[in-house]
C-alpha cells in the first residue's frame, strides 16, 4: 500500500513538473525595447479581448516617477524606470504581484524641456544582467539578482559625447559579447561583461532611436538612426557599410527603422515624413518618399506587408511597398502601439487601451478601456498574458489579459 502511494505521489510530481515545463515553454517574455524580436510584435496568442463593462482586471499598480521608459519583462520580473526629485530610479518588480524586488537610484535631472521630462530609454535584460542608459548618458550594467552595479560609464564625462536636445533615449542592444547604444554620430559599443570600450564613432549629438539588428548576405549588421542620416554598421567594428542622409528638424529621428528583406522603412516627425529605401550590394536606392507617415516618437509595426502606426496624432495603415494609405483613425491622439495574434494593442495618448484588428480594410475596434489618466507615449508590453503600461507621471499598471 505504501509503495502504491509512493508511485502515485511520484506520478503526480512528474505531471506537475511536465505541466510547469509546458507552461514555461509557452511563456513569452518581453525582455527589451519592442519585445523579443525588437519589432513591436508579441508571440502571445489567445489573450482576453472580451472585457466586462469596467474593463479588464488591473492586477497591480505602482508609482515609479516621471518619464517615458517602457517595461521589460523576463523570468518573472518587470523592469522600468522613472525620475523623482531629480533622481532616476531603475525598478525591478515581481511581474505577477508588483512587489518591489530591488531598485537602483542615482542623481539625474528631470529636464522637462517642453514636456514632462524624466527617463526615456527602456531597460534591456540579457541573462543575469540588465542594461540602462539615462538622458545625460549614465550607463549601467546591473545584476538581475539584486540590482548591484557590475559596471557603469558616463557617456559625456568619460567619452565626451554630447547628449541630444532631449537627452539619450535609445535603448541598448546586445550583439554577441557587445552592448551597443545610439550615442555620438554613429553609436558606441562596450564589452557587455566588463564595460571595456570596443568602438566609438564620434562625439556629436546622436539620434533618438534604438539600434536595430538585421541580417544581410549571410552577415549580421545594425542600423543606427543618427541625427542627420541612417547608417548601416558592422556591429563588431562600427565600420560604415552605407548611409542614407535624413535631416530632420531638431535632429529628431526617434522611430526605429523597420527592415523587410532588402528594404528599410524610416519615418520622422516635425513635418519630415517617411521613405522606403532598397539596399543591393550596399548601394542605396530610394523606392518612395512622402509625408504620409510622420512618426514623431513611436515606431510602426509591420504585419503582412502593411504598416500600422501614428502619423503624428492620426493612426494609419499604409502599404509597405507602395505607401498607399488604406485607412486612418484620428481619435487616439499621439499614441503608441504593439501587436500580437493579428491584433493591434493600442495605448492612446490619454490612456485608453484599445484592441483592434490588423486589417488593411479598415479600423475595427474589438475592445477598449481607460487604464491610465496622464500622457501615454510609452509603448505597452505584453508578456505571459499580462499587459504592462505606464504614463508620464509614473503610474504603472499591470492588466490581466489571461483567459481563465
C-alpha positions in Angstrom: 0.0 0.0 0.0 2.8 2.4 0.9 4.6 1.6 -2.3 1.4 2.4 -4.3 1.1 5.8 -2.6 4.8 6.5 -3.3 4.3 5.6 -7.0 1.1 7.8 -7.1 3.0 10.7 -5.5 5.9 10.3 -7.9 3.5 10.4 -10.8 1.7 13.5 -9.6 5.0 15.3 -9.1 6.2 14.2 -12.5 2.9 15.5 -14.0 3.3 18.9 -12.3 6.9 19.2 -13.5 5.7 18.4 -17.1 2.9 21.0 -16.8 5.3 23.5 -15.5 7.8 22.9 -18.3 5.0 23.2 -20.9 3.8 26.4 -19.3 7.4 27.8 -19.3 7.9 26.7 -22.9 4.7 28.6 -23.9 5.6 31.6 -21.8 6.6 34.7 -23.9 8.8 37.3 -22.1 9.3 40.8 -23.4 12.9 41.4 -22.3 13.8 44.5 -24.1 12.5 47.6 -26.0 9.8 46.5 -28.5 9.9 42.9 -27.4 12.0 39.7 -28.1 12.4 40.4 -31.8 12.5 44.2 -31.3 9.7 44.6 -33.8 6.8 45.5 -31.5 5.2 42.2 -32.1 4.5 39.7 -29.3 4.2 35.9 -29.9 1.3 35.8 -27.4 -1.9 34.3 -28.7 -5.5 33.8 -27.4 -5.4 36.6 -24.8 -8.5 38.2 -23.4 -10.2 40.7 -25.7 -13.8 40.5 -24.4 -13.9 42.6 -21.3 -16.6 43.4 -18.7 -18.1 46.9 -18.5 -15.4 48.0 -16.1 -12.7 46.9 -18.4 -10.1 44.1 -17.8 -8.8 43.4 -14.3 -5.9 45.6 -13.1 -3.7 43.1 -11.3 -1.5 45.7 -9.6 -0.3 49.3 -9.7 2.9 51.1 -8.7 4.3 54.6 -8.7 7.7 54.8 -10.5 8.3 58.6 -11.1 8.1 60.7 -14.2 9.3 59.5 -17.5 8.7 57.5 -20.7 10.7 54.4 -20.2 8.7 51.3 -21.3 8.8 48.0 -19.4 10.9 44.9 -19.9 9.7 41.5 -18.6 12.0 38.5 -18.1 11.9 35.4 -15.9 9.1 36.6 -13.7 10.4 40.1 -13.2 9.4 43.5 -14.6 11.9 46.3 -15.1 11.3 50.0 -15.8 12.5 53.5 -14.6 11.3 56.9 -13.5 12.5 60.2 -12.1 11.5 61.8 -8.8 13.2 64.8 -7.2 15.9 64.9 -9.8 16.9 61.3 -9.2 16.4 58.4 -11.6 15.4 55.0 -10.2 15.6 51.7 -12.0 13.0 49.4 -10.6 12.7 45.6 -10.6 9.3 44.2 -9.6 7.8 40.8 -9.3 5.9 40.7 -12.7 2.9 38.9 -11.2 2.4 40.7 -7.9 4.1 44.1 -8.4 6.2 43.6 -5.3 9.4 45.7 -5.4 12.4 43.3 -5.5 15.1 46.0 -5.8 15.8 49.5 -7.1 18.9 51.4 -8.1 18.8 55.2 -7.7 21.3 57.9 -8.9 21.3 61.7 -9.5 19.8 62.8 -12.8 18.0 66.0 -13.8 14.2 65.7 -14.6 15.0 68.1 -17.6 11.3 68.8 -18.6 12.2 70.6 -21.9 8.7 71.3 -23.4 7.3 68.1 -21.9 7.1 66.3 -18.6 10.7 65.1 -18.6 12.1 62.1 -16.9 13.5 58.8 -18.1 13.4 57.7 -21.8 15.3 54.5 -22.5 13.9 51.1 -21.6 16.0 48.6 -19.6 17.3 45.6 -21.6 17.6 42.2 -19.9 20.3 39.8 -21.1 20.6 36.7 -18.9 21.8 37.7 -15.4 22.4 41.3 -16.3 20.2 44.4 -17.2 21.5 47.4 -19.1 20.2 51.0 -18.9 21.1 54.5 -20.2 20.0 57.8 -18.7 19.2 61.0 -20.6 22.5 62.6 -19.7 24.4 59.4 -20.6 24.9 57.5 -17.4 25.1 53.8 -18.5 24.7 51.0 -16.0 25.1 47.2 -16.2 23.2 45.9 -13.2 22.9 42.4 -11.7 19.4 40.9 -12.1 19.7 39.2 -8.8 19.9 42.3 -6.6 20.4 45.4 -8.7 24.0 45.9 -7.7 26.3 47.6 -10.3 28.6 45.3 -12.3 29.9 48.3 -14.2 29.0 51.8 -15.2 30.0 54.5 -17.6 29.2 58.2 -18.2 29.0 58.9 -22.0 29.5 62.6 -21.6 32.2 62.7 -18.9 34.1 59.5 -19.9 33.9 59.8 -23.7 33.0 63.5 -24.4 29.7 62.6 -26.2 27.2 65.5 -26.2 23.6 64.4 -25.4 21.0 65.4 -28.0 18.4 68.1 -27.2 16.1 65.8 -25.2 18.8 63.5 -23.9 19.8 60.0 -24.9 16.7 57.8 -25.4 17.8 54.8 -27.4 17.7 51.5 -25.5 20.7 49.2 -25.6 21.0 46.3 -28.0 23.0 43.2 -27.3 25.0 41.7 -30.2 27.1 38.7 -29.1 29.5 40.0 -26.5 28.8 43.6 -27.2 26.3 46.1 -25.8 25.6 49.0 -28.2 24.0 52.4 -27.7 22.9 55.2 -30.0 25.3 57.8 -28.8 27.6 60.0 -30.8 27.4 60.3 -34.5 27.0 56.6 -35.2 26.9 54.8 -31.8 29.2 53.4 -29.2 29.9 49.8 -28.1 31.2 48.2 -24.9 32.1 44.7 -23.8 28.8 43.7 -22.2 30.5 41.9 -19.3 33.4 44.3 -18.4 32.3 47.7 -19.9 35.5 47.9 -21.9 35.2 50.3 -24.8 35.2 48.4 -28.1 34.5 51.2 -30.6 33.2 54.8 -30.7 32.0 56.8 -33.7 32.3 60.4 -32.6 31.2 62.9 -30.0 28.4 64.9 -31.7 24.7 64.6 -30.9 23.0 61.4 -31.7 19.5 60.5 -32.9 16.9 59.2 -30.5 16.0 55.8 -32.0 17.3 52.4 -30.7 19.8 50.3 -32.5 18.2 47.8 -35.0 19.8 44.4 -35.8 19.4 42.9 -39.3 20.9 40.2 -41.5 22.2 40.8 -45.0 24.1 38.5 -47.3 24.6 36.0 -44.5 26.1 38.5 -42.1 24.7 40.5 -39.2 24.6 44.2 -39.3 23.0 47.1 -37.3 21.1 50.2 -38.3 21.9 53.4 -36.4 19.5 56.3 -36.9 21.6 59.3 -36.3 20.6 63.0 -36.1 21.4 63.6 -39.8 21.5 60.1 -41.5 20.7 56.4 -41.3 23.8 54.3 -41.0 24.4 50.6 -41.6 27.3 49.4 -39.5 29.3 46.3 -38.8 28.5 45.7 -35.1 31.9 44.4 -34.3 33.9 47.4 -35.6 31.4 50.2 -36.1 32.6 50.4 -39.7 30.0 52.0 -42.1 28.6 49.9 -44.9 26.3 52.5 -46.3 24.4 55.6 -45.2 21.3 57.5 -46.3 21.0 61.2 -45.5 17.9 62.1 -43.5 17.9 65.5 -41.8 15.1 66.4 -39.6 14.1 69.5 -37.6 16.0 69.3 -34.2 17.8 66.2 -35.4 14.8 64.3 -34.0 15.0 60.9 -35.7 13.3 58.9 -32.9 11.3 56.0 -34.5 13.3 52.8 -35.2 14.0 51.8 -38.8 11.9 48.8 -40.0 13.7 46.1 -42.1 12.0 43.7 -44.5 14.2 41.7 -46.8 16.4 44.2 -48.7 14.2 47.2 -47.9 14.2 49.7 -44.9 11.4 52.0 -43.9 12.2 55.1 -41.9 9.9 57.9 -40.6 10.3 61.1 -38.6 8.1 63.8 -37.2 8.3 67.6 -37.3 6.9 67.6 -40.8 9.6 65.3 -42.2 7.7 62.2 -43.4 8.8 58.8 -44.4 10.8 56.8 -47.0 11.4 53.3 -48.2 14.9 52.5 -49.4 16.3 49.4 -51.0 19.8 48.1 -50.5 21.6 45.9 -53.0 25.4 45.3 -52.5 25.5 48.3 -50.2 24.1 50.6 -52.8 21.1 52.5 -51.6 18.1 53.4 -53.8 15.1 55.4 -52.7 11.9 53.5 -53.6 9.5 56.2 -52.5 9.4 59.2 -50.1 6.4 61.3 -48.9 4.7 62.7 -45.8 2.0 60.1 -45.3 3.6 58.7 -42.1 5.3 61.0 -39.7 6.4 59.0 -36.6 7.2 61.7 -34.0 8.4 59.2 -31.4 7.0 55.7 -31.7 7.7 53.1 -34.4 5.1 51.5 -36.7 4.6 47.7 -36.7 4.8 45.8 -40.0 2.4 42.9 -40.4 1.8 41.0 -43.6 3.1 43.8 -45.8 1.2 46.7 -44.1 2.5 49.4 -41.7 0.4 50.4 -38.8 1.5 53.5 -36.8 0.9 57.0 -35.7 1.3 59.8 -38.3 1.6 62.4 -35.5 -1.9 62.3 -34.0 -3.5 60.0 -36.6 -3.4 56.2 -36.6 -2.8 55.0 -40.1 -2.4 51.9 -42.2 0.0 52.1 -45.2 1.0 49.6 -47.7 4.8 48.9 -47.2 5.8 48.5 -50.8 3.8 51.5 -52.2 3.0 53.8 -49.3 -0.7 53.7 -50.3 -2.9 54.8 -47.4 -5.5 52.2 -46.7 -7.2 53.9 -43.7 -6.8 56.4 -40.9 -8.2 56.9 -37.4 -8.0 60.3 -35.7 -9.4 59.9 -32.2 -6.5 58.4 -30.3 -4.1 61.4 -30.1 -0.4 60.9 -30.3 -0.5 57.3 -29.1 1.6 54.2 -29.4 1.0 50.5 -30.3 2.3 47.0 -30.4 0.7 43.9 -31.9 0.0 40.3 -31.0 -2.1 37.4 -32.5 -3.1 39.5 -35.5 -4.4 42.3 -33.3 -3.2 45.8 -32.7 -2.7 46.7 -29.0 -3.0 50.5 -28.8 -2.5 52.9 -26.0 -4.0 56.3 -26.7 -2.3 59.5 -25.6 -4.9 59.8 -22.9 -4.6 56.3 -21.5 -7.3 54.3 -23.3 -6.3 50.7 -24.0 -7.7 49.6 -27.4 -7.6 46.2 -29.1 -8.3 46.4 -32.9 -7.9 44.1 -35.8 -4.8 44.2 -38.0 -6.6 44.6 -41.3 -5.9 46.9 -44.3 -9.6 47.0 -45.0 -10.4 49.5 -42.2 -10.0 50.2 -38.5 -12.2 47.8 -36.4 -12.1 48.2 -32.7 -12.6 45.0 -30.7 -12.4 46.3 -27.1 -11.4 49.5 -25.2 -11.0 50.6 -21.7 -9.4 53.6 -19.8 -6.4 52.2 -17.8 -4.3 55.4 -17.3 -5.0 59.1 -17.0 -1.9 61.1 -17.9 0.1 61.4 -21.1 0.9 58.0 -22.6 3.7 57.9 -25.1 5.4 54.8 -23.9 4.6 51.5 -25.7 2.9 48.8 -23.5 4.5 45.4 -23.1 2.6 42.1 -23.3 4.1 39.0 -21.6 2.6 35.8 -20.3 -1.0 37.1 -20.6 -0.3 40.3 -18.7 -0.1 43.8 -20.2 2.1 46.4 -18.6 1.7 50.1 -19.3 2.8 53.5 -17.8 2.1 57.1 -18.2 4.3 60.2 -18.0 3.6 60.9 -14.3 4.8 57.4 -13.3 1.6 55.5 -12.9 2.5 51.9 -13.8 -0.3 49.3 -14.2 -0.4 45.6 -14.9 -3.6 44.5 -16.6 -4.6 40.8 -16.6 -5.5 39.6 -20.1 -5.2 35.9 -19.3 -8.2 33.7 -20.1 -9.4 31.8 -17.0 
